[in-house]
Amino acid sequence: MATLTRGLRFFYLLWGGMLLGTLAVNNRVRLPEPVWRLPWLARFFFSPWGRGLLLGIAAAMSLAALAEVWELVDRVLARFVHDPERDH
C-alpha cells in the first residue's frame, strides 16, 4: 500500500510541477475567483515576481517528485533484491 501511495504522490507532484511551470512560463495562469476580489493579489501573480514564485513552486514540486521516485525505486529494488546482510 505504501508503494502505491508513493507512486501516486510521484505522479501528482510531477504532473503538477510540469503543469504549473508550463503555465507560468507561458503566462497562462488561471486564478480562482476569490483571488480576483483582491486586485493587488491578482496583479502580483501576473507580475514577474509572481511568475517567479510560481516557477519556484513548480521547481520544488519537481524536486519533490524526484525524491519520491528515488524512494519508490529504493523500495521496489529492496523488495525484489533481498540482501541477507540487511536482516541482522
DSSP file (Angstrom, degrees, kcal/mol; ACC not computed):
  #  RESIDUE AA STRUCTURE BP1 BP2  ACC     N-H-->O    O-->H-N    N-H-->O    O-->H-N    TCO  KAPPA ALPHA  PHI   PSI    X-CA   Y-CA   Z-CA
    1    1 A M     >        0   0    0      0, 0.0     4,-2.2     0, 0.0     5,-0.2   0.000 360.0 360.0 360.0 -37.8    0.0    0.0    0.0
    2    2 A A  H  >  +     0   0    0      1,-0.2     4,-2.4     2,-0.2     5,-0.2   0.861 360.0  53.2 -66.9 -33.9    2.8    2.4    0.8
    3    3 A T  H  > S+     0   0    0      2,-0.2     4,-2.2     1,-0.2    -1,-0.2   0.906 109.3  48.4 -67.1 -40.9    4.4    1.8   -2.6
    4    4 A L  H  > S+     0   0    0      2,-0.2     4,-2.4     1,-0.2    -2,-0.2   0.906 111.4  50.0 -64.3 -41.7    1.1    2.6   -4.3
    5    5 A T  H  X S+     0   0    0     -4,-2.2     4,-2.4     1,-0.2    -2,-0.2   0.913 111.7  48.0 -63.4 -43.4    0.8    5.8   -2.3
    6    6 A R  H  X S+     0   0    0     -4,-2.4     4,-2.4     2,-0.2    -1,-0.2   0.888 110.9  51.8 -64.9 -38.3    4.3    6.8   -3.2
    7    7 A G  H  X S+     0   0    0     -4,-2.2     4,-2.2     2,-0.2    -2,-0.2   0.920 111.4  46.1 -64.1 -44.3    3.7    6.1   -6.8
    8    8 A L  H  X S+     0   0    0     -4,-2.4     4,-2.4     1,-0.2    -2,-0.2   0.899 112.5  50.8 -65.0 -40.4    0.5    8.2   -6.8
    9    9 A R  H  X S+     0   0    0     -4,-2.4     4,-2.6     2,-0.2     5,-0.2   0.887 108.8  52.6 -64.4 -38.4    2.3   11.0   -5.0
   10   10 A F  H  X S+     0   0    0     -4,-2.4     4,-2.7     2,-0.2     5,-0.2   0.951 111.5  44.8 -60.9 -49.8    5.1   10.9   -7.5
   11   11 A F  H  X S+     0   0    0     -4,-2.2     4,-2.6     1,-0.2     5,-0.3   0.882 113.6  50.9 -64.7 -37.4    2.8   11.3  -10.5
   12   12 A Y  H  X S+     0   0    0     -4,-2.4     4,-2.7     2,-0.2     5,-0.2   0.937 113.7  43.8 -63.7 -46.8    0.8   14.0   -8.8
   13   13 A L  H  X S+     0   0    0     -4,-2.6     4,-2.4     2,-0.2     5,-0.2   0.906 116.2  47.0 -66.6 -41.7    4.0   16.0   -8.0
   14   14 A L  H  X S+     0   0    0     -4,-2.7     4,-2.3    -5,-0.2     5,-0.2   0.944 116.0  43.9 -65.2 -47.9    5.5   15.5  -11.4
   15   15 A W  H  X S+     0   0    0     -4,-2.6     4,-2.6    -5,-0.2     5,-0.2   0.935 116.3  46.9 -63.6 -46.5    2.3   16.4  -13.3
   16   16 A G  H  X S+     0   0    0     -4,-2.7     4,-2.7    -5,-0.3     5,-0.3   0.896 113.0  48.8 -63.9 -41.3    1.5   19.4  -11.0
   17   17 A G  H  X S+     0   0    0     -4,-2.4     4,-2.2    -5,-0.2    -1,-0.2   0.909 114.0  45.5 -65.9 -41.9    5.1   20.8  -11.3
   18   18 A M  H  X S+     0   0    0     -4,-2.3     4,-2.3    -5,-0.2    -2,-0.2   0.912 115.4  47.1 -68.1 -41.2    5.2   20.4  -15.0
   19   19 A L  H  X S+     0   0    0     -4,-2.6     4,-2.6    -5,-0.2     5,-0.2   0.946 114.7  45.1 -65.4 -48.4    1.8   22.0  -15.5
   20   20 A L  H  X S+     0   0    0     -4,-2.7     4,-2.3    -5,-0.2     5,-0.2   0.902 114.2  49.6 -63.6 -41.1    2.4   24.9  -13.1
   21   21 A G  H  X S+     0   0    0     -4,-2.2     4,-2.4    -5,-0.3    -1,-0.2   0.917 112.2  47.4 -63.6 -43.0    5.8   25.5  -14.7
   22   22 A T  H  X S+     0   0    0     -4,-2.3     4,-2.1     1,-0.2    -2,-0.2   0.916 113.4  47.7 -65.2 -43.0    4.5   25.5  -18.2
   23   23 A L  H  <>S+     0   0    0     -4,-2.6     5,-2.6     1,-0.2     4,-0.4   0.892 113.4  48.1 -65.6 -38.9    1.6   27.8  -17.3
   24   24 A A  H ><5S+     0   0    0     -4,-2.3     3,-0.7    -5,-0.2    -2,-0.2   0.901 111.8  48.9 -69.1 -40.5    3.9   30.2  -15.5
   25   25 A V  H 3<5S+     0   0    0     -4,-2.4    -2,-0.2     1,-0.2    -1,-0.2   0.911 116.7  41.7 -65.4 -41.4    6.4   30.3  -18.3
   26   26 A N  T 3<5S-     0   0    0     -4,-2.1    -1,-0.2    -5,-0.2    -2,-0.2   0.405 108.9-124.1 -87.8   3.5    3.7   31.0  -21.0
   27   27 A N  T < 5S+     0   0    0     -3,-0.7    -3,-0.2    -4,-0.4    -4,-0.1   0.896  72.7 127.3  55.8  45.8    1.9   33.4  -18.7
   28   28 A R      < +     0   0    0     -5,-2.6     2,-0.3    -6,-0.1    -4,-0.2  -0.121  26.2 148.3-120.7  33.8   -1.4   31.4  -19.0
   29   29 A V        -     0   0    0     -6,-0.3     2,-0.6    -5,-0.1    -9,-0.0  -0.528  35.5-151.0 -73.5 132.2   -2.1   31.1  -15.3
   30   30 A R        -     0   0    0     -2,-0.3    -2,-0.1     0, 0.0    -1,-0.0  -0.928  11.8-153.1-105.6 121.6   -5.8   31.0  -14.4
   31   31 A L        -     0   0    0     -2,-0.6     5,-0.1     1,-0.1    11,-0.0  -0.681  20.1-108.3 -94.7 146.6   -6.6   32.3  -11.0
   32   32 A P    >>  -     0   0    0      0, 0.0     3,-1.1     0, 0.0     4,-0.8  -0.282  35.2-103.6 -68.6 160.5   -9.6   31.2   -8.9
   33   33 A E  H >> S+     0   0    0      1,-0.2     3,-0.8     2,-0.2     4,-0.6   0.844 116.0  59.5 -56.2 -41.9  -12.5   33.6   -8.5
   34   34 A P  H >4 S+     0   0    0      0, 0.0     3,-0.7     0, 0.0     4,-0.4   0.814  99.6  58.9 -61.5 -27.3  -11.6   34.6   -4.8
   35   35 A V  H X4 S+     0   0    0     -3,-1.1     3,-1.3     1,-0.2     7,-0.5   0.850  97.9  59.6 -68.7 -32.1   -8.2   35.9   -5.9
   36   36 A W  H << S+     0   0    0     -4,-0.8    -1,-0.2    -3,-0.8    -3,-0.1   0.664  91.3  68.8 -71.8 -15.1   -9.9   38.4   -8.3
   37   37 A R  T << S+     0   0    0     -3,-0.7    -1,-0.3    -4,-0.6    -2,-0.2   0.704  98.5  54.3 -74.1 -18.2  -11.7   40.0   -5.4
   38   38 A L  S X> S-     0   0    0     -3,-1.3     4,-1.9    -4,-0.4     3,-0.9  -0.863  73.8-171.6-112.8  93.4   -8.3   41.3   -4.3
   39   39 A P  H 3> S+     0   0    0      0, 0.0     4,-2.5     0, 0.0     5,-0.2   0.824  82.4  56.7 -59.6 -33.6   -6.9   43.1   -7.3
   40   40 A W  H 3> S+     0   0    0      1,-0.2     4,-1.6     2,-0.2     5,-0.1   0.858 107.8  48.8 -66.5 -33.2   -3.4   43.7   -5.8
   41   41 A L  H <> S+     0   0    0     -3,-0.9     4,-1.7    -6,-0.2    -1,-0.2   0.899 111.0  49.1 -72.3 -40.4   -3.1   39.9   -5.4
   42   42 A A  H  X S+     0   0    0     -4,-1.9     4,-1.0    -7,-0.5    -2,-0.2   0.912 111.3  50.0 -64.2 -41.9   -4.2   39.2   -8.9
   43   43 A R  H  < S+     0   0    0     -4,-2.5     4,-0.5     1,-0.2     3,-0.4   0.863 106.2  57.7 -63.9 -34.6   -1.7   41.8  -10.3
   44   44 A F  H >< S+     0   0    0     -4,-1.6     3,-1.2     1,-0.2     6,-0.8   0.921 103.0  52.1 -62.0 -43.9    1.0   40.2   -8.2
   45   45 A F  H 3< S+     0   0    0     -4,-1.7    -1,-0.2     1,-0.3    -2,-0.2   0.739 111.2  47.7 -67.8 -21.4    0.6   36.8   -9.8
   46   46 A F  T 3< S+     0   0    0     -4,-1.0    -1,-0.3    -3,-0.4    -2,-0.2   0.425  96.8  90.3 -97.3   0.7    0.8   38.3  -13.3
   47   47 A S  S <> S-     0   0    0     -3,-1.2     4,-2.4    -4,-0.5     5,-0.2  -0.455  94.9-104.5 -85.6 166.3    4.0   40.3  -12.4
   48   48 A P  H  > S+     0   0    0      0, 0.0     4,-2.2     0, 0.0     5,-0.1   0.866 122.3  53.9 -59.4 -35.0    7.5   38.9  -12.9
   49   49 A W  H  > S+     0   0    0      2,-0.2     4,-2.2     1,-0.2     5,-0.1   0.915 109.6  46.9 -65.8 -41.7    7.8   38.3   -9.2
   50   50 A G  H  > S+     0   0    0     -6,-0.8     4,-2.4     2,-0.2    -1,-0.2   0.907 112.4  48.9 -66.5 -42.1    4.5   36.3   -9.1
   51   51 A R  H  X S+     0   0    0     -4,-2.4     4,-2.4    -7,-0.3    -1,-0.2   0.883 110.7  51.9 -64.9 -36.9    5.6   34.3  -12.1
   52   52 A G  H  X S+     0   0    0     -4,-2.2     4,-2.2    -5,-0.2    -2,-0.2   0.895 108.5  51.1 -64.0 -39.8    8.9   33.7  -10.4
   53   53 A L  H  X S+     0   0    0     -4,-2.2     4,-2.2     2,-0.2    -2,-0.2   0.924 111.1  47.8 -62.3 -44.2    7.1   32.5   -7.3
   54   54 A L  H  X S+     0   0    0     -4,-2.4     4,-2.3     1,-0.2    -2,-0.2   0.887 111.2  50.6 -65.0 -38.6    5.0   30.1   -9.3
   55   55 A L  H  X S+     0   0    0     -4,-2.4     4,-2.4     2,-0.2    -1,-0.2   0.874 109.2  52.1 -65.8 -36.3    8.1   28.8  -11.1
   56   56 A G  H  X S+     0   0    0     -4,-2.2     4,-2.3     2,-0.2    -2,-0.2   0.901 109.7  48.2 -64.9 -41.3    9.8   28.3   -7.8
   57   57 A I  H  X S+     0   0    0     -4,-2.2     4,-2.3     2,-0.2    -2,-0.2   0.901 111.6  50.8 -64.8 -39.9    6.8   26.3   -6.5
   58   58 A A  H  X S+     0   0    0     -4,-2.3     4,-2.2     2,-0.2    -2,-0.2   0.899 110.2  49.2 -64.0 -40.4    6.9   24.2   -9.7
   59   59 A A  H  X S+     0   0    0     -4,-2.4     4,-2.4     2,-0.2    -2,-0.2   0.901 110.4  50.8 -65.8 -39.8   10.6   23.6   -9.3
   60   60 A A  H  X S+     0   0    0     -4,-2.3     4,-2.2     1,-0.2    -2,-0.2   0.895 110.3  49.7 -64.4 -39.2   10.0   22.5   -5.7
   61   61 A M  H  X S+     0   0    0     -4,-2.3     4,-2.0     2,-0.2    -1,-0.2   0.894 110.7  49.8 -65.7 -39.0    7.3   20.1   -6.8
   62   62 A S  H  X S+     0   0    0     -4,-2.2     4,-1.9     2,-0.2    -2,-0.2   0.894 111.4  48.2 -67.8 -39.1    9.6   18.7   -9.5
   63   63 A L  H  X S+     0   0    0     -4,-2.4     4,-2.1     2,-0.2    -2,-0.2   0.879 110.4  51.7 -66.9 -37.2   12.4   18.1   -7.0
   64   64 A A  H  X S+     0   0    0     -4,-2.2     4,-2.3     2,-0.2    -2,-0.2   0.873 107.7  52.8 -66.0 -35.6    9.9   16.5   -4.6
   65   65 A A  H  X S+     0   0    0     -4,-2.0     4,-2.5     2,-0.2    -2,-0.2   0.889 107.5  52.0 -64.7 -38.4    8.8   14.2   -7.4
   66   66 A L  H  X S+     0   0    0     -4,-1.9     4,-1.8     2,-0.2    -2,-0.2   0.912 110.3  47.8 -63.6 -41.9   12.5   13.3   -7.9
   67   67 A A  H  X S+     0   0    0     -4,-2.1     4,-2.2     2,-0.2    -2,-0.2   0.884 111.5  51.4 -65.8 -38.3   12.8   12.4   -4.2
   68   68 A E  H  X S+     0   0    0     -4,-2.3     4,-2.6     1,-0.2    -2,-0.2   0.917 109.9  47.6 -65.4 -42.8    9.6   10.4   -4.4
   69   69 A V  H  X S+     0   0    0     -4,-2.5     4,-2.6     2,-0.2     5,-0.2   0.854 109.2  55.6 -68.7 -31.3   10.8    8.4   -7.3
   70   70 A W  H  X S+     0   0    0     -4,-1.8     4,-2.1    -5,-0.2    -1,-0.2   0.947 112.0  42.1 -62.1 -48.2   14.1    7.8   -5.6
   71   71 A E  H  X S+     0   0    0     -4,-2.2     4,-2.4     2,-0.2    -2,-0.2   0.869 113.3  54.0 -66.1 -37.1   12.3    6.3   -2.6
   72   72 A L  H  X S+     0   0    0     -4,-2.6     4,-2.3     2,-0.2    -2,-0.2   0.929 110.3  45.2 -64.7 -45.5    9.9    4.4   -4.8
   73   73 A V  H  X S+     0   0    0     -4,-2.6     4,-2.8     1,-0.2     5,-0.2   0.887 111.7  53.8 -65.0 -38.8   12.8    2.7   -6.8
   74   74 A D  H  X S+     0   0    0     -4,-2.1     4,-2.4    -5,-0.2    -2,-0.2   0.920 110.4  46.4 -61.6 -44.1   14.6    2.0   -3.5
   75   75 A R  H  X S+     0   0    0     -4,-2.4     4,-1.7     2,-0.2    -2,-0.2   0.918 114.1  47.3 -64.1 -44.0   11.5    0.3   -2.1
   76   76 A V  H  X S+     0   0    0     -4,-2.3     4,-2.0     1,-0.2     5,-0.2   0.923 114.4  46.3 -66.6 -43.2   10.9   -1.8   -5.2
   77   77 A L  H  X S+     0   0    0     -4,-2.8     4,-2.9     1,-0.2    -1,-0.2   0.896 110.7  53.0 -66.1 -38.7   14.5   -2.8   -5.5
   78   78 A A  H  < S+     0   0    0     -4,-2.4    -1,-0.2    -5,-0.2     5,-0.2   0.837 109.9  49.9 -64.7 -31.3   14.7   -3.7   -1.8
   79   79 A R  H  < S+     0   0    0     -4,-1.7    -1,-0.2    -5,-0.2    -2,-0.2   0.903 119.5  34.0 -73.2 -40.8   11.7   -5.9   -2.2
   80   80 A F  H  < S+     0   0    0     -4,-2.0     2,-0.8     1,-0.2    -2,-0.2   0.785 117.5  52.1 -88.8 -28.0   12.9   -7.8   -5.3
   81   81 A V  S  < S-     0   0    0     -4,-2.9     2,-0.5    -5,-0.2    -1,-0.2  -0.822  79.2-162.7-109.7  91.0   16.7   -7.9   -4.4
   82   82 A H        -     0   0    0     -2,-0.8    -3,-0.1    -3,-0.2    -4,-0.1  -0.628   3.0-155.8 -80.4 122.3   16.7   -9.3   -0.9
   83   83 A D    >   -     0   0    0     -2,-0.5     3,-1.2    -5,-0.2     4,-0.4  -0.876   5.0-157.8 -99.7 114.7   20.0   -8.7    0.9
   84   84 A P  G >  S+     0   0    0      0, 0.0     3,-0.8     0, 0.0     4,-0.3   0.758  90.1  62.5 -65.7 -22.6   20.6  -11.2    3.7
   85   85 A E  G >  S+     0   0    0      1,-0.2     3,-0.7     2,-0.2    -3,-0.0   0.733  94.7  61.3 -74.3 -20.3   23.1   -8.9    5.4
   86   86 A R  G <  S+     0   0    0     -3,-1.2    -1,-0.2     1,-0.2    -4,-0.0   0.624  89.1  72.4 -79.1 -12.8   20.3   -6.3    6.0
   87   87 A D  G <         0   0    0     -3,-0.8    -1,-0.2    -4,-0.4    -2,-0.2   0.744 360.0 360.0 -73.1 -22.9   18.3   -8.8    8.1
   88   88 A H    <         0   0    0     -3,-0.7    -1,-0.2    -4,-0.3    -2,-0.1   0.469 360.0 360.0 -84.0 360.0   20.7   -8.6   11.0
